[in-house]
Amino acid sequence: MESSSARSDAPGTEGGVGSKHAVAVIGGSTAGAEAARVLSSSGIRVVVFEQNLRPYGKVEDGLPRWHTNLRKKEFADIDAKLDHPNVDFVPATRIGRDVSISELLEEWGFDAVILAHGAWRDRPLPIPGIDAYLGRGLIYQNSFIYWFNHYEEPGYQGPRHRVEPGTIVVGGGLASLDVIRVVQFELARAALAERGVEVTIDELNRDGIPKLLERFDLRWEDLGVQSGRLFYRRRIEDMPLVEMPEGATEEVSQRIRKTREKILEKARAECLFEISPLHSPVDMIVEGDRLAGLVFEKTEIVNGSLRSTGELVPVRAPLVISSIGSIPEDLGLAMSGDFYDFRDREHAALACHPNLYGVGNVVTGKGNLVVSRKHAGQIARHVAEQIAGVAGVVKGKPPRTESEMRALAKRVRAAQERVGYHGDYRTWIEASYRRS
């Protein structure tokens, strides 16, 4: 595909599209790229600001490394959407550090700003004071998966973690299944290495632990290793491993619950971890200066609602990994709990500014690529209608003058030049791998 590298001073003439409106998209991964696609195809100039060298976000560093095919597919999809004549890419630019949202809305001349920067902050475990033990018996999911993806690379200088037998994971979604899978793979590799047997993560993921052990006439019990254990506050059938559609009939709901159970059992059969549903963390066990486990409260589901039974279960563990979800960064915007405050939740319009929107994980709180892409497309279409009157749906905003669009283009070029980006998206992506 030919790269859309040629940029002029006037966005209104680039790519043969007479752009008279412009939108800034913060974050270039799955949701941001889809928003850019929808807006640019509507004749709107899109400028994508990305904090990293590459736009791939959690597709690159939030998925465990064995998701090779999925990662390649998502990379190609993002590249195709961002390498477009009506889209400008501004990498290595962090909102709040290099430019503020208020500057984009009030000084640069954007008609709207869309937040698509995902959810990179781990949701804290709901136990007061527990974060004091980070790195001393407690790890959060994002740091753990980043370590797993990169620790074998030459020159790696990031966090170092050691998975111990009996590690426990608190979670319940797809991400927590990835985390407990990593735990089991690391335990299996270490135990086999002590026997002089070297295996790869790819082999473990492809074959599953039982089949791989069979090649060496071994069973898990022969390794003498205590399995990792996943704790979830609800029932297995409630685990959000498959999205439940809004307004689902009882028949559909039952089918999805059964599918969730099958997914969990398949993962257990392949990785041999333990599962403890209906356990909610309420306190910590501390020894010296380390976290030595958690106290769980047993729960029950009554008429669809989660209730406490009052029974406490202390569980000692050498390592606790929290995988209860991720939340957006605090950008100084009005918050409602862990998420941004919305005046119009249906259209993801933030309360603090009439032309500020959110898409993907910053709104849904779900690390599901399909959900993020779908949500971004819906909100981007709404934004396009509001600012450009697409297909005559609404009148839209007054078009920007040529002078205003040229001034915006000049600011965008200066931001790109500041980080050494010269307008050729594909060339930049290739070079970024050599730089990182």
C-alpha beads as a LAMMPS data file, in Angstrom:
LAMMPS data file: protein, C-alpha beads

436 atoms
435 bonds

1 atom types
1 bond types

-500.0 500.0 xlo xhi
-500.0 500.0 ylo yhi
-500.0 500.0 zlo zhi

Masses

1 110.0

Atoms # bond

1 1 1 0.000 0.000 0.000
2 1 1 1.320 3.425 -0.915
3 1 1 2.002 5.541 2.163
4 1 1 0.144 8.832 2.488
5 1 1 3.321 10.732 3.217
6 1 1 2.733 13.907 1.263
7 1 1 1.290 16.666 3.430
8 1 1 0.601 20.241 2.422
9 1 1 0.115 23.406 4.406
10 1 1 -3.629 23.269 3.780
11 1 1 -5.442 20.214 5.147
12 1 1 -8.423 21.260 3.028
13 1 1 -6.632 20.137 -0.120
14 1 1 -4.825 17.004 1.042
15 1 1 -5.741 13.608 -0.338
16 1 1 -8.345 15.173 -2.593
17 1 1 -10.602 15.742 0.437
18 1 1 -11.893 19.257 1.105
19 1 1 -11.622 19.099 4.898
20 1 1 -13.393 21.954 6.621
21 1 1 -13.528 20.365 10.062
22 1 1 -10.832 18.782 12.233
23 1 1 -10.893 16.377 15.164
24 1 1 -8.061 15.367 17.478
25 1 1 -7.965 11.718 18.534
26 1 1 -5.890 10.912 21.626
27 1 1 -4.465 7.414 21.230
28 1 1 -3.942 5.478 18.018
29 1 1 -4.675 1.877 18.949
30 1 1 -7.824 -0.141 18.245
31 1 1 -10.419 2.449 19.324
32 1 1 -8.456 5.497 18.165
33 1 1 -7.702 4.031 14.747
34 1 1 -11.350 3.087 14.214
35 1 1 -12.482 6.587 15.213
36 1 1 -9.926 8.027 12.775
37 1 1 -11.227 5.776 9.997
38 1 1 -14.851 6.791 10.478
39 1 1 -14.091 10.510 10.759
40 1 1 -11.626 10.660 7.865
41 1 1 -14.015 8.779 5.580
42 1 1 -16.577 11.488 6.404
43 1 1 -14.241 14.164 5.035
44 1 1 -13.055 15.336 8.450
45 1 1 -9.393 16.072 9.060
46 1 1 -8.099 13.813 11.834
47 1 1 -4.959 14.299 13.898
48 1 1 -3.995 11.296 16.022
49 1 1 -1.793 12.045 19.054
50 1 1 0.027 8.977 20.381
51 1 1 2.150 8.915 23.545
52 1 1 4.389 6.096 22.275
53 1 1 6.528 5.748 19.169
54 1 1 4.018 3.256 17.778
55 1 1 0.227 3.457 18.051
56 1 1 -0.563 -0.120 19.037
57 1 1 -1.132 0.382 22.777
58 1 1 -2.229 -2.694 24.688
59 1 1 -2.325 -4.728 21.499
60 1 1 1.471 -4.532 21.689
61 1 1 2.165 -4.638 25.431
62 1 1 -1.084 -5.763 27.055
63 1 1 -1.498 -9.083 25.225
64 1 1 0.798 -11.958 26.281
65 1 1 3.449 -12.667 23.691
66 1 1 1.892 -15.884 22.368
67 1 1 -0.920 -13.886 20.698
68 1 1 1.312 -13.491 17.635
69 1 1 -1.315 -13.843 14.905
70 1 1 -3.850 -11.625 16.649
71 1 1 -1.200 -8.976 17.220
72 1 1 -0.141 -9.004 13.551
73 1 1 -3.762 -8.756 12.423
74 1 1 -4.482 -5.811 14.732
75 1 1 -1.243 -4.048 13.768
76 1 1 -2.156 -4.287 10.076
77 1 1 -5.677 -3.027 10.758
78 1 1 -4.397 -0.025 12.735
79 1 1 -1.742 0.780 10.121
80 1 1 -4.268 0.761 7.288
81 1 1 -6.514 3.209 9.143
82 1 1 -3.781 5.630 10.222
83 1 1 -1.875 5.622 6.922
84 1 1 -4.587 7.646 5.216
85 1 1 -4.312 10.949 3.314
86 1 1 -6.789 12.635 5.633
87 1 1 -5.101 11.501 8.861
88 1 1 -2.041 13.082 10.488
89 1 1 -0.069 11.050 13.021
90 1 1 1.747 12.786 15.901
91 1 1 3.776 10.180 17.846
92 1 1 5.713 10.456 21.119
93 1 1 3.375 13.194 22.337
94 1 1 1.774 12.860 25.738
95 1 1 -1.375 14.717 26.714
96 1 1 -0.785 16.695 29.885
97 1 1 2.954 16.828 29.314
98 1 1 3.442 18.057 25.745
99 1 1 0.027 19.521 25.091
100 1 1 -3.189 19.860 27.082
101 1 1 -6.733 19.006 26.075
102 1 1 -7.797 22.603 26.682
103 1 1 -5.080 23.804 24.271
104 1 1 -6.312 21.428 21.573
105 1 1 -9.894 22.578 21.984
106 1 1 -9.349 26.291 22.551
107 1 1 -6.102 27.198 20.772
108 1 1 -5.387 24.664 18.028
109 1 1 -8.811 24.931 16.436
110 1 1 -10.176 21.395 16.647
111 1 1 -13.937 20.997 16.433
112 1 1 -13.783 18.113 18.905
113 1 1 -11.331 15.949 20.840
114 1 1 -11.872 12.207 21.227
115 1 1 -10.151 10.373 24.080
116 1 1 -9.074 6.927 22.896
117 1 1 -6.048 6.441 25.135
118 1 1 -7.318 3.242 26.704
119 1 1 -7.062 2.180 30.313
120 1 1 -3.439 1.807 31.363
121 1 1 -3.834 2.294 35.112
122 1 1 -4.551 -0.904 37.032
123 1 1 -7.720 -0.783 39.085
124 1 1 -6.543 -0.890 42.719
125 1 1 -7.385 -3.901 44.830
126 1 1 -10.158 -2.743 47.193
127 1 1 -8.084 -3.248 50.344
128 1 1 -6.847 -0.072 52.094
129 1 1 -3.058 0.216 52.267
130 1 1 -2.289 -2.813 50.107
131 1 1 -0.417 -0.807 47.451
132 1 1 2.341 -0.237 50.020
133 1 1 3.396 -3.801 49.200
134 1 1 3.847 -3.323 45.458
135 1 1 6.991 -5.216 44.520
136 1 1 6.929 -6.958 47.897
137 1 1 4.447 -9.709 47.302
138 1 1 2.001 -7.737 45.156
139 1 1 2.034 -7.168 41.384
140 1 1 -0.564 -5.634 39.116
141 1 1 -1.504 -7.104 35.759
142 1 1 -0.093 -4.435 33.415
143 1 1 3.389 -4.560 34.935
144 1 1 3.295 -8.357 35.060
145 1 1 2.356 -8.848 31.391
146 1 1 4.859 -6.203 30.257
147 1 1 7.588 -8.103 32.131
148 1 1 6.494 -11.423 30.644
149 1 1 6.533 -10.039 27.112
150 1 1 10.001 -8.506 27.340
151 1 1 12.151 -10.036 30.092
152 1 1 13.960 -12.439 27.749
153 1 1 14.937 -9.671 25.323
154 1 1 18.622 -8.647 25.254
155 1 1 19.148 -5.444 27.190
156 1 1 15.795 -5.590 28.998
157 1 1 15.877 -3.143 31.914
158 1 1 12.263 -3.118 33.079
159 1 1 10.711 -4.631 36.212
160 1 1 11.805 -8.094 37.299
161 1 1 9.341 -10.603 38.701
162 1 1 9.621 -14.177 39.886
163 1 1 6.607 -16.467 39.754
164 1 1 6.484 -18.732 42.802
165 1 1 4.506 -21.943 43.370
166 1 1 1.198 -21.122 45.014
167 1 1 0.877 -17.699 43.376
168 1 1 -2.678 -16.391 43.479
169 1 1 -4.450 -14.205 40.908
170 1 1 -7.483 -12.061 41.680
171 1 1 -9.673 -11.426 38.665
172 1 1 -12.255 -13.074 36.475
173 1 1 -12.109 -11.598 32.972
174 1 1 -10.169 -12.659 29.888
175 1 1 -7.108 -10.737 31.076
176 1 1 -7.017 -12.719 34.312
177 1 1 -7.054 -15.965 32.306
178 1 1 -3.994 -14.705 30.455
179 1 1 -2.317 -13.881 33.775
180 1 1 -2.973 -17.282 35.365
181 1 1 -1.829 -18.913 32.119
182 1 1 1.473 -17.041 32.367
183 1 1 1.806 -18.163 35.992
184 1 1 1.378 -21.822 35.057
185 1 1 3.710 -21.605 32.067
186 1 1 6.438 -19.983 34.159
187 1 1 6.044 -22.596 36.899
188 1 1 6.193 -25.435 34.358
189 1 1 9.266 -24.038 32.617
190 1 1 11.142 -23.558 35.889
191 1 1 10.311 -27.060 37.152
192 1 1 11.327 -28.662 33.861
193 1 1 14.534 -26.627 33.716
194 1 1 15.513 -28.111 37.102
195 1 1 15.241 -31.518 35.407
196 1 1 17.405 -30.340 32.522
197 1 1 14.477 -29.973 30.138
198 1 1 14.147 -26.721 28.208
199 1 1 10.786 -25.796 26.687
200 1 1 9.486 -22.613 25.141
201 1 1 6.414 -20.562 25.868
202 1 1 5.234 -21.240 22.311
203 1 1 5.402 -24.990 22.933
204 1 1 3.477 -24.674 26.192
205 1 1 0.813 -22.499 24.624
206 1 1 0.464 -24.675 21.511
207 1 1 0.330 -28.066 23.250
208 1 1 -0.935 -27.213 26.720
209 1 1 0.903 -28.331 29.849
210 1 1 -0.446 -31.923 30.109
211 1 1 0.378 -32.862 26.504
212 1 1 3.805 -31.265 26.694
213 1 1 4.600 -33.160 29.908
214 1 1 3.536 -36.405 28.240
215 1 1 6.436 -36.002 25.803
216 1 1 8.745 -36.454 28.779
217 1 1 6.663 -39.159 30.498
218 1 1 5.683 -36.712 33.207
219 1 1 2.540 -35.472 34.881
220 1 1 2.021 -32.211 36.732
221 1 1 2.054 -34.081 40.053
222 1 1 5.547 -35.361 39.231
223 1 1 6.890 -31.803 39.214
224 1 1 5.989 -31.272 42.862
225 1 1 4.810 -27.725 42.164
226 1 1 1.797 -26.054 43.748
227 1 1 -0.449 -24.665 41.011
228 1 1 -1.482 -21.062 40.743
229 1 1 -5.005 -20.240 41.888
230 1 1 -7.520 -17.819 40.398
231 1 1 -10.053 -16.152 42.719
232 1 1 -13.266 -14.588 41.404
233 1 1 -15.965 -12.881 43.461
234 1 1 -18.875 -14.264 41.422
235 1 1 -19.739 -17.622 39.835
236 1 1 -17.839 -19.118 36.913
237 1 1 -20.878 -18.607 34.671
238 1 1 -20.724 -14.876 35.523
239 1 1 -17.125 -14.454 34.366
240 1 1 -17.127 -11.887 31.519
241 1 1 -15.281 -14.208 29.138
242 1 1 -17.998 -13.680 26.526
243 1 1 -19.931 -10.422 26.235
244 1 1 -23.578 -10.590 27.312
245 1 1 -25.694 -8.604 24.811
246 1 1 -28.017 -5.943 26.158
247 1 1 -31.563 -7.214 26.468
248 1 1 -30.499 -10.830 25.916
249 1 1 -33.322 -13.351 26.191
250 1 1 -33.120 -16.036 28.839
251 1 1 -32.244 -18.572 26.134
252 1 1 -29.345 -16.432 24.880
253 1 1 -28.211 -15.697 28.451
254 1 1 -28.112 -19.390 29.296
255 1 1 -26.135 -20.169 26.143
256 1 1 -23.568 -17.482 26.945
257 1 1 -23.212 -18.673 30.545
258 1 1 -22.545 -22.203 29.276
259 1 1 -19.989 -20.869 26.804
260 1 1 -18.216 -19.016 29.613
261 1 1 -18.007 -22.229 31.624
262 1 1 -16.602 -24.107 28.614
263 1 1 -13.938 -21.445 28.034
264 1 1 -12.859 -21.629 31.670
265 1 1 -12.744 -25.428 31.690
266 1 1 -10.732 -25.515 28.458
267 1 1 -8.207 -23.090 29.971
268 1 1 -7.975 -25.199 33.129
269 1 1 -7.488 -28.398 31.132
270 1 1 -4.634 -26.813 29.173
271 1 1 -2.915 -25.057 32.084
272 1 1 -3.932 -26.973 35.238
273 1 1 -4.584 -23.973 37.481
274 1 1 -7.043 -23.966 40.357
275 1 1 -10.174 -21.805 40.455
276 1 1 -12.043 -20.463 43.490
277 1 1 -15.247 -18.649 42.529
278 1 1 -17.425 -16.764 45.025
279 1 1 -14.415 -15.345 46.881
280 1 1 -13.990 -11.580 47.313
281 1 1 -10.733 -10.087 48.741
282 1 1 -11.327 -8.056 51.903
283 1 1 -8.023 -7.952 53.819
284 1 1 -4.331 -8.720 53.557
285 1 1 -1.924 -11.004 55.365
286 1 1 1.389 -9.290 56.100
287 1 1 4.612 -10.760 57.408
288 1 1 7.439 -8.351 58.119
289 1 1 7.673 -6.016 55.142
290 1 1 5.949 -8.329 52.653
291 1 1 2.446 -9.233 51.596
292 1 1 2.011 -12.901 52.482
293 1 1 -1.502 -13.513 51.171
294 1 1 -5.077 -12.291 51.251
295 1 1 -8.173 -12.784 53.339
296 1 1 -11.217 -13.598 51.199
297 1 1 -14.851 -13.342 52.114
298 1 1 -17.084 -16.049 50.703
299 1 1 -19.965 -14.692 48.655
300 1 1 -23.188 -15.947 47.145
301 1 1 -25.553 -14.895 44.381
302 1 1 -29.125 -14.272 45.532
303 1 1 -31.682 -13.183 42.924
304 1 1 -28.819 -12.077 40.692
305 1 1 -27.165 -9.924 43.372
306 1 1 -23.806 -10.553 45.049
307 1 1 -24.031 -11.009 48.814
308 1 1 -21.587 -11.796 51.581
309 1 1 -21.903 -14.971 53.593
310 1 1 -19.786 -13.551 56.406
311 1 1 -17.317 -16.438 56.196
312 1 1 -13.656 -15.378 55.981
313 1 1 -10.990 -17.509 54.283
314 1 1 -7.300 -16.619 54.789
315 1 1 -5.128 -17.717 51.867
316 1 1 -1.365 -17.522 52.195
317 1 1 0.632 -16.976 49.012
318 1 1 4.186 -15.969 48.069
319 1 1 2.842 -13.693 45.326
320 1 1 -0.474 -11.939 44.663
321 1 1 -1.259 -10.697 41.149
322 1 1 -4.229 -8.381 40.798
323 1 1 -6.087 -8.562 37.491
324 1 1 -9.392 -6.868 38.314
325 1 1 -9.337 -4.450 35.393
326 1 1 -7.732 -1.243 34.180
327 1 1 -8.939 2.348 34.378
328 1 1 -8.058 5.557 32.501
329 1 1 -5.253 7.847 33.498
330 1 1 -6.133 10.928 35.499
331 1 1 -5.749 13.759 32.988
332 1 1 -7.096 16.380 35.357
333 1 1 -10.636 15.931 34.017
334 1 1 -13.740 15.557 36.179
335 1 1 -14.052 11.979 37.382
336 1 1 -16.963 9.854 38.528
337 1 1 -15.396 7.059 40.531
338 1 1 -12.639 5.425 38.494
339 1 1 -13.878 6.787 35.146
340 1 1 -14.435 10.168 33.557
341 1 1 -17.626 12.036 34.338
342 1 1 -20.019 11.929 31.365
343 1 1 -22.924 14.293 30.765
344 1 1 -24.252 11.990 28.037
345 1 1 -23.202 8.406 28.574
346 1 1 -24.947 7.118 25.448
347 1 1 -22.801 9.338 23.211
348 1 1 -19.752 9.276 25.536
349 1 1 -19.757 13.076 25.889
350 1 1 -17.695 14.228 28.856
351 1 1 -19.190 16.637 31.361
352 1 1 -16.250 19.045 31.455
353 1 1 -16.446 20.255 27.833
354 1 1 -19.193 20.161 25.154
355 1 1 -16.803 18.935 22.434
356 1 1 -14.912 16.278 24.361
357 1 1 -15.766 12.588 23.877
358 1 1 -14.444 9.201 24.899
359 1 1 -14.270 5.910 22.989
360 1 1 -13.234 2.358 23.790
361 1 1 -11.785 1.380 27.149
362 1 1 -11.898 4.896 28.629
363 1 1 -15.677 4.506 28.514
364 1 1 -16.450 0.780 28.551
365 1 1 -13.772 -0.336 30.997
366 1 1 -13.510 -3.562 29.004
367 1 1 -10.290 -4.826 27.470
368 1 1 -12.136 -6.422 24.568
369 1 1 -10.851 -5.388 21.133
370 1 1 -14.135 -6.065 19.357
371 1 1 -16.126 -4.084 21.928
372 1 1 -13.667 -1.173 21.738
373 1 1 -13.741 -1.076 17.940
374 1 1 -17.544 -1.198 17.813
375 1 1 -17.932 1.515 20.444
376 1 1 -15.389 3.782 18.736
377 1 1 -17.188 3.473 15.420
378 1 1 -20.557 4.356 16.958
379 1 1 -19.279 7.413 18.818
380 1 1 -17.177 8.635 15.871
381 1 1 -20.223 8.539 13.612
382 1 1 -22.148 10.586 16.163
383 1 1 -19.290 13.117 16.405
384 1 1 -19.129 13.377 12.611
385 1 1 -22.848 14.119 12.487
386 1 1 -22.562 16.742 15.202
387 1 1 -19.666 18.706 13.733
388 1 1 -19.965 18.196 9.979
389 1 1 -23.611 17.442 9.345
390 1 1 -22.719 14.214 7.574
391 1 1 -25.334 13.039 5.063
392 1 1 -27.543 15.931 6.066
393 1 1 -28.344 14.360 9.437
394 1 1 -27.791 17.638 11.285
395 1 1 -26.694 21.072 10.293
396 1 1 -23.334 20.704 12.015
397 1 1 -20.807 23.411 12.882
398 1 1 -19.784 26.271 10.621
399 1 1 -16.877 25.123 8.433
400 1 1 -13.356 26.251 9.274
401 1 1 -11.850 28.856 7.010
402 1 1 -8.876 28.003 4.829
403 1 1 -6.768 30.269 7.031
404 1 1 -7.836 28.396 10.167
405 1 1 -7.069 25.040 8.596
406 1 1 -3.644 26.256 7.490
407 1 1 -2.892 27.492 11.016
408 1 1 -3.879 24.086 12.419
409 1 1 -1.690 22.312 9.866
410 1 1 1.251 24.479 10.912
411 1 1 0.801 23.510 14.580
412 1 1 0.528 19.834 13.651
413 1 1 3.697 19.990 11.562
414 1 1 5.603 21.654 14.420
415 1 1 4.472 18.919 16.834
416 1 1 5.597 16.228 14.383
417 1 1 8.954 17.869 13.728
418 1 1 9.572 18.158 17.473
419 1 1 9.753 14.358 17.685
420 1 1 11.443 13.809 14.312
421 1 1 8.356 12.647 12.419
422 1 1 8.313 13.839 8.804
423 1 1 4.885 12.724 7.632
424 1 1 5.581 9.250 6.239
425 1 1 3.700 6.888 8.528
426 1 1 5.089 3.594 7.210
427 1 1 8.682 4.810 7.291
428 1 1 8.212 6.001 10.860
429 1 1 6.774 2.675 12.011
430 1 1 9.652 0.726 10.484
431 1 1 12.230 3.056 12.036
432 1 1 10.534 2.922 15.445
433 1 1 11.309 -0.788 15.777
434 1 1 14.988 -0.023 15.274
435 1 1 14.852 2.742 17.875
436 1 1 13.036 0.774 20.592

Bonds

1 1 1 2
2 1 2 3
3 1 3 4
4 1 4 5
5 1 5 6
6 1 6 7
7 1 7 8
8 1 8 9
9 1 9 10
10 1 10 11
11 1 11 12
12 1 12 13
13 1 13 14
14 1 14 15
15 1 15 16
16 1 16 17
17 1 17 18
18 1 18 19
19 1 19 20
20 1 20 21
21 1 21 22
22 1 22 23
23 1 23 24
24 1 24 25
25 1 25 26
26 1 26 27
27 1 27 28
28 1 28 29
29 1 29 30
30 1 30 31
31 1 31 32
32 1 32 33
33 1 33 34
34 1 34 35
35 1 35 36
36 1 36 37
37 1 37 38
38 1 38 39
39 1 39 40
40 1 40 41
41 1 41 42
42 1 42 43
43 1 43 44
44 1 44 45
45 1 45 46
46 1 46 47
47 1 47 48
48 1 48 49
49 1 49 50
50 1 50 51
51 1 51 52
52 1 52 53
53 1 53 54
54 1 54 55
55 1 55 56
56 1 56 57
57 1 57 58
58 1 58 59
59 1 59 60
60 1 60 61
61 1 61 62
62 1 62 63
63 1 63 64
64 1 64 65
65 1 65 66
66 1 66 67
67 1 67 68
68 1 68 69
69 1 69 70
70 1 70 71
71 1 71 72
72 1 72 73
73 1 73 74
74 1 74 75
75 1 75 76
76 1 76 77
77 1 77 78
78 1 78 79
79 1 79 80
80 1 80 81
81 1 81 82
82 1 82 83
83 1 83 84
84 1 84 85
85 1 85 86
86 1 86 87
87 1 87 88
88 1 88 89
89 1 89 90
90 1 90 91
91 1 91 92
92 1 92 93
93 1 93 94
94 1 94 95
95 1 95 96
96 1 96 97
97 1 97 98
98 1 98 99
99 1 99 100
100 1 100 101
101 1 101 102
102 1 102 103
103 1 103 104
104 1 104 105
105 1 105 106
106 1 106 107
107 1 107 108
108 1 108 109
109 1 109 110
110 1 110 111
111 1 111 112
112 1 112 113
113 1 113 114
114 1 114 115
115 1 115 116
116 1 116 117
117 1 117 118
118 1 118 119
119 1 119 120
120 1 120 121
121 1 121 122
122 1 122 123
123 1 123 124
124 1 124 125
125 1 125 126
126 1 126 127
127 1 127 128
128 1 128 129
129 1 129 130
130 1 130 131
131 1 131 132
132 1 132 133
133 1 133 134
134 1 134 135
135 1 135 136
136 1 136 137
137 1 137 138
138 1 138 139
139 1 139 140
140 1 140 141
141 1 141 142
142 1 142 143
143 1 143 144
144 1 144 145
145 1 145 146
146 1 146 147
147 1 147 148
148 1 148 149
149 1 149 150
150 1 150 151
151 1 151 152
152 1 152 153
153 1 153 154
154 1 154 155
155 1 155 156
156 1 156 157
157 1 157 158
158 1 158 159
159 1 159 160
160 1 160 161
161 1 161 162
162 1 162 163
163 1 163 164
164 1 164 165
165 1 165 166
166 1 166 167
167 1 167 168
168 1 168 169
169 1 169 170
170 1 170 171
171 1 171 172
172 1 172 173
173 1 173 174
174 1 174 175
175 1 175 176
176 1 176 177
177 1 177 178
178 1 178 179
179 1 179 180
180 1 180 181
181 1 181 182
182 1 182 183
183 1 183 184
184 1 184 185
185 1 185 186
186 1 186 187
187 1 187 188
188 1 188 189
189 1 189 190
190 1 190 191
191 1 191 192
192 1 192 193
193 1 193 194
194 1 194 195
195 1 195 196
196 1 196 197
197 1 197 198
198 1 198 199
199 1 199 200
200 1 200 201
201 1 201 202
202 1 202 203
203 1 203 204
204 1 204 205
205 1 205 206
206 1 206 207
207 1 207 208
208 1 208 209
209 1 209 210
210 1 210 211
211 1 211 212
212 1 212 213
213 1 213 214
214 1 214 215
215 1 215 216
216 1 216 217
217 1 217 218
218 1 218 219
219 1 219 220
220 1 220 221
221 1 221 222
222 1 222 223
223 1 223 224
224 1 224 225
225 1 225 226
226 1 226 227
227 1 227 228
228 1 228 229
229 1 229 230
230 1 230 231
231 1 231 232
232 1 232 233
233 1 233 234
234 1 234 235
235 1 235 236
236 1 236 237
237 1 237 238
238 1 238 239
239 1 239 240
240 1 240 241
241 1 241 242
242 1 242 243
243 1 243 244
244 1 244 245
245 1 245 246
246 1 246 247
247 1 247 248
248 1 248 249
249 1 249 250
250 1 250 251
251 1 251 252
252 1 252 253
253 1 253 254
254 1 254 255
255 1 255 256
256 1 256 257
257 1 257 258
258 1 258 259
259 1 259 260
260 1 260 261
261 1 261 262
262 1 262 263
263 1 263 264
264 1 264 265
265 1 265 266
266 1 266 267
267 1 267 268
268 1 268 269
269 1 269 270
270 1 270 271
271 1 271 272
272 1 272 273
273 1 273 274
274 1 274 275
275 1 275 276
276 1 276 277
277 1 277 278
278 1 278 279
279 1 279 280
280 1 280 281
281 1 281 282
282 1 282 283
283 1 283 284
284 1 284 285
285 1 285 286
286 1 286 287
287 1 287 288
288 1 288 289
289 1 289 290
290 1 290 291
291 1 291 292
292 1 292 293
293 1 293 294
294 1 294 295
295 1 295 296
296 1 296 297
297 1 297 298
298 1 298 299
299 1 299 300
300 1 300 301
301 1 301 302
302 1 302 303
303 1 303 304
304 1 304 305
305 1 305 306
306 1 306 307
307 1 307 308
308 1 308 309
309 1 309 310
310 1 310 311
311 1 311 312
312 1 312 313
313 1 313 314
314 1 314 315
315 1 315 316
316 1 316 317
317 1 317 318
318 1 318 319
319 1 319 320
320 1 320 321
321 1 321 322
322 1 322 323
323 1 323 324
324 1 324 325
325 1 325 326
326 1 326 327
327 1 327 328
328 1 328 329
329 1 329 330
330 1 330 331
331 1 331 332
332 1 332 333
333 1 333 334
334 1 334 335
335 1 335 336
336 1 336 337
337 1 337 338
338 1 338 339
339 1 339 340
340 1 340 341
341 1 341 342
342 1 342 343
343 1 343 344
344 1 344 345
345 1 345 346
346 1 346 347
347 1 347 348
348 1 348 349
349 1 349 350
350 1 350 351
351 1 351 352
352 1 352 353
353 1 353 354
354 1 354 355
355 1 355 356
356 1 356 357
357 1 357 358
358 1 358 359
359 1 359 360
360 1 360 361
361 1 361 362
362 1 362 363
363 1 363 364
364 1 364 365
365 1 365 366
366 1 366 367
367 1 367 368
368 1 368 369
369 1 369 370
370 1 370 371
371 1 371 372
372 1 372 373
373 1 373 374
374 1 374 375
375 1 375 376
376 1 376 377
377 1 377 378
378 1 378 379
379 1 379 380
380 1 380 381
381 1 381 382
382 1 382 383
383 1 383 384
384 1 384 385
385 1 385 386
386 1 386 387
387 1 387 388
388 1 388 389
389 1 389 390
390 1 390 391
391 1 391 392
392 1 392 393
393 1 393 394
394 1 394 395
395 1 395 396
396 1 396 397
397 1 397 398
398 1 398 399
399 1 399 400
400 1 400 401
401 1 401 402
402 1 402 403
403 1 403 404
404 1 404 405
405 1 405 406
406 1 406 407
407 1 407 408
408 1 408 409
409 1 409 410
410 1 410 411
411 1 411 412
412 1 412 413
413 1 413 414
414 1 414 415
415 1 415 416
416 1 416 417
417 1 417 418
418 1 418 419
419 1 419 420
420 1 420 421
421 1 421 422
422 1 422 423
423 1 423 424
424 1 424 425
425 1 425 426
426 1 426 427
427 1 427 428
428 1 428 429
429 1 429 430
430 1 430 431
431 1 431 432
432 1 432 433
433 1 433 434
434 1 434 435
435 1 435 436
